[in-house]
């Protein structure tokens, strides 16, 4: 009986010792957190202002006609590449050719009249000289001499009037020749025909405004017109980098520099939007007018820097300084509170400028406010939960 009690007592002591031994072995890890953690790693971060936009050519012109008439021929089609000075269209020139012919005929009539008056002037000058000689010899009367002088002056005045008519007719001829030239419409710039609004055979009336025949655009450089909300436009600065993607090529990034912010907004469904413009080269001609673009303006950027998720940080009061946050870092003995200074950030991650190093493990998801902090102090100075 005693032996049985002794054996039972020994077994109980061994079991208690094993339990206590296990507790000693686990004790160094009791301070380590069992909460989920995140690791600080290096990467790139950008602070972006996003917007939607459309593409349009940087240089384009609406080609119209300065004269009225029937559109006789259109020599290009949509998509055609043209050079500056190429013939694009022709209007019926009949009326303008007739006006030019009439002006030239009138000019010849006036020139003939001038020749007639010049001959008459020479005759009158000779008669005046004879009358003057006869008057000196008292062989004629003063009245005859005065009549000769008056006849010469009349012809001179007629010549001056004819010369004025010639100048007027020459001016009319120049204008009518110009209008005749306007019946042939040439390309003012090199580019691509992107739209044709008139039709062959259509009668165009240019008396009130210049009718548009087609639109010619240089697609070598495109302009992105982004619509930026009034809440974000104050973050934009002329000269800042920007990029965009299109629906057809969402993985291809095209870079540019913000050129202009339009001061007059558009109001769409009670939303105030400001136009922001930047230009991009289009050597492959794969960017076309009116394409939609997802636009990003880069407010700040950092490359190959330590990054930390914002969800693992808690903002500190303003008196602690700007861009300062608190994090709970997992250490060998548990967790410790560190003050972290941030740099460039977006909505999810931020650049670490001080307080953390790549490889540091931090308590995730705001769990740093739990009771796992070392030293028995409430994390971040807040109450223990």
C-alpha positions in Angstrom: 0.0 0.0 0.0 2.8 2.4 0.9 4.7 1.5 -2.2 1.6 2.2 -4.3 1.2 5.6 -2.7 4.8 6.4 -3.2 4.7 5.5 -6.9 1.5 7.6 -7.3 3.2 10.6 -5.6 6.3 10.3 -7.8 4.1 10.3 -11.0 2.3 13.4 -9.8 5.5 15.2 -9.2 6.9 14.2 -12.6 3.7 15.5 -14.3 3.8 18.8 -12.4 7.5 19.2 -13.3 6.8 18.6 -17.0 4.0 21.1 -16.9 6.2 23.7 -15.2 9.1 22.9 -17.5 6.9 23.6 -20.5 5.9 26.9 -19.0 9.5 28.0 -18.6 10.4 27.1 -22.2 7.4 29.2 -23.6 8.0 32.1 -21.3 10.5 33.9 -23.6 7.9 34.1 -26.3 5.1 35.2 -24.1 5.9 38.8 -24.9 5.8 38.3 -28.6 2.5 39.3 -30.2 0.2 36.8 -31.7 -1.6 39.5 -33.8 -1.2 39.7 -37.6 1.9 41.6 -38.8 3.1 43.4 -41.9 6.7 43.7 -43.1 8.3 47.0 -44.2 9.6 46.5 -47.7 11.2 48.7 -50.4 9.2 49.8 -53.4 7.9 52.8 -55.4 5.0 55.1 -54.4 3.3 58.0 -56.2 0.9 60.6 -54.9 -1.6 61.0 -57.8 -4.5 63.2 -58.8 -6.7 61.2 -61.1 -9.1 62.4 -63.7 -10.8 61.4 -67.0 -10.1 63.2 -70.2 -10.3 63.1 -74.0 -7.7 63.4 -76.8 -7.6 66.0 -79.5 -4.9 67.1 -82.0 -2.6 69.9 -80.8 -2.8 71.5 -84.3 -6.0 71.3 -86.4 -7.9 73.6 -88.7 -11.4 73.7 -90.0 -11.0 74.3 -93.7 -13.8 76.4 -95.3 -14.5 78.5 -98.3 -14.4 82.3 -98.5 -16.7 82.5 -101.6 -20.1 81.2 -102.3 -20.9 78.6 -105.0 -21.5 75.0 -105.8 -19.0 72.5 -104.4 -17.9 70.9 -107.7 -15.3 68.4 -106.4 -13.9 67.0 -103.2 -10.5 65.5 -103.9 -9.8 63.8 -100.5 -11.5 61.3 -98.2 -11.5 60.9 -94.4 -8.2 59.5 -93.3 -6.2 60.8 -96.2 -2.7 62.3 -95.4 -2.1 65.6 -97.2 0.8 68.0 -97.4 0.6 71.8 -97.0 -0.6 73.3 -100.3 -2.3 70.2 -101.6 -5.6 70.8 -103.5 -8.5 69.6 -101.4 -11.7 70.8 -103.2 -13.0 73.0 -106.0 -16.0 75.2 -106.3 -17.7 76.1 -109.6 -15.6 79.0 -110.9 -17.9 80.1 -113.8 -19.3 83.3 -112.1 -15.9 84.4 -110.8 -14.2 83.8 -114.2 -16.9 86.0 -115.8 -16.2 88.8 -113.3 -12.5 88.6 -114.0 -13.1 88.7 -117.7 -15.4 91.7 -117.4 -12.8 93.6 -115.2 -10.1 93.0 -117.7 -12.3 94.2 -120.6 -13.3 97.3 -118.6 -9.6 97.9 -118.0 -8.8 97.8 -121.7 -11.6 100.2 -122.4 -10.3 102.7 -119.9 -6.7 102.3 -121.3 -8.0 103.1 -124.8 -9.8 106.2 -123.5 -6.6 107.3 -121.8 -4.7 107.0 -125.1 -7.5 109.0 -126.8 -7.3 111.8 -124.2 -3.5 111.9 -124.3 -3.7 112.5 -128.1 -6.3 115.2 -127.5 -4.1 116.7 -124.8 -1.1 116.9 -127.2 -3.3 118.6 -129.8 -4.6 121.1 -127.2 -1.1 122.0 -126.0 0.0 122.8 -129.5 -3.1 124.9 -130.1 -2.4 126.7 -126.9 1.2 127.4 -127.9 0.1 128.9 -131.3 -2.5 131.0 -129.6 0.1 132.3 -127.2 2.4 133.2 -130.1 -0.4 134.9 -132.0 -1.4 136.8 -128.9 2.1 138.1 -128.5 2.0 139.3 -132.1 -1.5 140.7 -131.5 -2.8 138.4 -134.2 -5.5 136.8 -132.1 -7.8 137.7 -129.3 -7.4 137.0 -125.6 -10.6 135.0 -125.7 -9.2 132.6 -128.2 -6.1 132.0 -126.1 -8.2 131.5 -123.0 -10.3 128.9 -124.8 -7.2 127.0 -125.9 -5.9 126.9 -122.3 -9.3 125.8 -120.9 -9.5 123.0 -123.6 -6.1 121.7 -122.5 -7.1 121.8 -118.8 -10.3 119.9 -119.5 -8.4 117.1 -121.2 -5.9 116.9 -118.3 -8.8 116.6 -115.9 -10.3 113.8 -118.0 -7.0 112.0 -118.0 -6.8 112.1 -114.2 -10.4 110.8 -114.0 -9.6 108.0 -116.3 -6.5 107.1 -114.3 -8.7 106.9 -111.1 -11.1 104.6 -112.9 -8.2 102.4 -114.1 -7.0 102.1 -110.5 -10.5 101.2 -109.3 -10.9 98.7 -112.0 -7.5 97.2 -111.2 -8.5 96.9 -107.6 -11.8 95.1 -108.6 -9.8 92.9 -110.9 -7.5 92.0 -108.1 -10.4 91.1 -105.7 -12.2 89.1 -108.4 -9.0 87.2 -109.3 -8.6 86.4 -105.6 -12.2 85.2 -105.4 -11.5 83.1 -108.4 -8.5 81.6 -106.7 -10.6 80.9 -103.6 -12.7 78.5 -105.7 -9.7 76.1 -105.3 -9.3 75.1 -101.7 -5.8 74.1 -100.6 -4.5 72.5 -97.4 -3.2 75.2 -95.0 -1.2 72.7 -93.0 0.1 69.2 -93.4 -2.1 66.6 -91.6 -4.9 64.1 -91.8 -8.4 64.6 -93.0 -10.4 63.7 -89.9 -13.9 64.9 -90.9 -15.8 66.1 -94.0 -18.9 68.1 -93.3 -19.9 69.2 -96.9 -20.9 67.1 -99.8 -20.0 67.3 -103.5 -22.7 69.2 -105.4 -23.8 71.2 -102.3 -24.2 74.9 -102.7 -22.3 76.9 -100.1 -23.2 80.4 -99.0 -20.3 82.4 -97.6 -22.2 85.7 -97.3 -22.8 85.5 -93.6 -20.1 83.0 -92.4 -17.5 80.8 -93.9 -19.0 77.3 -94.6 -16.8 74.5 -93.2 -15.9 71.8 -95.8 -13.6 69.5 -93.8 -11.3 69.4 -90.7 -7.6 68.9 -91.2 -5.5 67.8 -88.2 -1.8 67.1 -87.5 -1.9 63.9 -85.5 1.9 63.9 -84.8 1.2 65.5 -81.4 -2.0 65.0 -79.3 -3.4 67.1 -76.5 -5.0 65.5 -73.5 -7.8 67.6 -72.0 -8.5 66.3 -68.5 -11.4 67.3 -66.4 -10.2 67.8 -62.8 -12.6 68.4 -59.9 -12.5 71.6 -58.0 -11.3 69.6 -54.9 -8.1 68.5 -56.7 -7.3 71.4 -59.0 -5.4 73.3 -56.3 -2.9 70.4 -56.1 -2.0 70.8 -59.8 1.0 73.0 -60.9 2.0 73.9 -64.4 5.1 71.8 -65.3 4.3 68.8 -63.1 4.6 65.4 -64.7 1.5 63.6 -65.9 0.6 60.4 -67.7 -2.4 58.6 -69.1 -3.7 55.3 -70.4 -6.4 54.6 -73.0 -9.2 52.0 -73.0 -7.7 50.1 -75.8 -4.1 50.0 -74.3 -4.6 50.1 -70.5 -1.1 48.8 -69.8 0.7 51.4 -72.0 1.6 54.5 -70.1 2.2 57.7 -72.0 4.0 60.6 -70.2 3.7 64.3 -70.6 4.0 67.6 -68.7 1.1 69.8 -67.5 1.0 72.7 -69.9 -2.1 74.7 -68.9 -5.0 74.9 -66.4 -8.0 76.5 -68.0 -9.4 79.2 -65.6 -13.0 78.8 -66.8 -14.7 75.6 -65.5 -17.4 73.4 -66.9 -20.3 72.4 -64.7 -21.6 68.9 -65.4 -24.5 67.6 -63.2 -23.6 70.3 -60.6 -20.0 69.2 -60.5 -17.4 71.9 -61.2 -14.6 70.6 -63.5 -11.5 72.4 -64.7 -9.7 71.6 -67.9 -6.0 70.6 -67.6 -4.0 70.3 -70.8 -0.8 68.4 -71.6 0.7 67.2 -74.9 2.1 63.8 -75.9 3.9 62.7 -79.1 2.0 60.3 -81.3 4.6 58.8 -83.7 2.6 55.6 -84.3 -0.6 57.5 -85.0 -2.4 55.1 -82.7 -3.9 58.0 -80.7 -7.0 59.4 -82.4 -9.3 62.3 -81.7 -12.0 61.9 -79.0 -10.4 58.8 -77.5 -11.0 58.5 -73.7 -8.1 58.7 -71.3 -7.5 57.8 -67.7 -5.3 60.7 -66.5 -2.9 60.8 -63.6 -1.0 63.9 -62.4 2.0 63.1 -60.2 2.0 65.4 -57.2 4.9 63.5 -55.6 6.9 60.3 -56.3 9.6 58.2 -54.5 11.4 55.1 -55.9 13.1 52.2 -54.1 12.2 53.5 -50.6 10.9 51.8 -47.5 7.1 51.5 -47.6 4.6 51.0 -44.9 0.8 50.4 -45.1 -1.2 53.4 -43.7 -3.6 50.9 -42.1 -0.8 49.9 -39.7 -0.2 53.5 -38.5 -2.0 55.9 -36.1 -1.8 59.7 -36.7 -0.1 61.6 -33.9 -1.4 65.0 -32.7 -0.3 68.0 -34.7 2.0 69.1 -31.9 4.1 66.1 -32.6 5.0 67.5 -36.0 3.7 67.1 -39.6 3.6 63.7 -41.3 4.3 61.9 -38.0 2.6 58.6 -37.1 3.0 55.9 -34.5 3.5 52.2 -35.2 3.9 49.1 -33.1 7.0 47.2 -34.1 7.4 43.5 -33.3 10.7 42.9 -31.4 12.3 39.8 -29.8 10.7 40.8 -26.5 7.3 41.8 -27.7 6.3 45.1 -29.4 7.6 48.6 -29.0 6.1 51.9 -30.0 7.9 54.0 -32.6 7.3 57.4 -34.1 7.4 57.2 -37.9 8.0 60.2 -40.2 6.3 59.7 -43.7 7.1 61.2 -47.1 5.2 60.6 -50.3 2.0 58.7 -49.8 -1.1 57.5 -51.6 -4.3 56.1 -50.2 -2.7 52.7 -49.1 1.0 53.0 -48.5 3.6 55.7 -47.6 7.3 56.4 -47.9 9.1 55.9 -44.6 11.7 58.7 -44.0 12.6 57.7 -40.4 11.5 55.4 -37.6 11.4 52.1 -39.6 13.8 50.0 -41.7 13.1 47.5 -44.4 12.4 44.1 -42.8 10.7 45.5 -39.7 7.5 43.7 -38.7 4.7 46.0 -37.6 1.3 45.1 -36.1 -1.2 45.3 -38.9 -4.7 46.7 -39.3 -4.7 49.1 -36.3 -4.1 46.1 -34.0 -1.3 48.1 -32.4 -4.0 49.6 -30.2 -4.4 46.1 -28.6 -2.9 45.0 -25.2 0.1 43.4 -26.8 2.4 46.4 -26.2 5.5 45.9 -24.1 6.2 47.6 -20.8 2.5 47.5 -19.8 1.9 51.0 -21.2 -1.3 51.6 -23.3 -0.2 51.8 -27.0 -0.1 55.2 -28.5 -0.9 56.7 -25.1 -4.5 55.5 -25.4 -6.5 53.5 -22.9 -5.9 49.7 -22.7 -8.8 47.7 -24.0 
